Amino acid sequence: MQNGTDLYALDISRASFVQACGGPCTEGCVTLARIGEDAWALGDSKRPEAQPLRFTTEELDAAGIDPARFGLNI
């Protein structure tokens, strides 16, 4: 974890998730929210009950996920 921060200890109850779709959103969309300075939560709009996965900016980059595609700044 970055600086010893446990990403899953961060409160995401007020996180503002946004969607980005690679095509029609009939199959579901990935949602992304900034939850800290170097922390992100990645969810699935088709499974809103599922706990979002959490990543550092470096991990998102390694996975090829660009927050700018969601309209979010790094």
C-alpha positions, -999 to 999 in steps of 0.1 A, spaced: 0 0 0 11 36 -6 25 51 26 11 22 46 -26 32 38 -51 4 38 -73 12 9 -101 -9 22 -101 11 55 -110 43 36 -147 54 39 -163 54 4 -199 61 16 -197 96 1 -177 87 -30 -190 100 -63 -187 72 -89 -188 80 -126 -192 57 -155 -172 51 -186 -184 29 -214 -165 13 -242 -198 8 -261 -235 5 -254 -241 3 -216 -265 -26 -219 -238 -50 -207 -229 -28 -178 -204 -1 -172 -173 3 -150 -176 30 -124 -147 49 -109 -143 72 -79 -114 90 -63 -114 80 -26 -82 96 -15 -51 114 -28 -37 83 -44 -67 60 -40 -95 49 -63 -125 26 -61 -136 6 -92 -171 -7 -93 -197 -23 -117 -229 -5 -124 -247 -39 -131 -237 -52 -97 -242 -22 -74 -244 -45 -43 -208 -57 -50 -181 -40 -30 -159 -19 -53 -123 -29 -57 -97 -4 -46 -65 6 -63 -36 31 -61 -30 54 -91 0 33 -99 -21 1 -99 -47 17 -121 -20 28 -146 -5 -7 -146 -40 -21 -154 -44 4 -183 -73 23 -166 -71 60 -172 -92 82 -149 -94 108 -176 -116 84 -196 -141 89 -167 -137 126 -167 -115 125 -136 -81 140 -130 -52 122 -115 
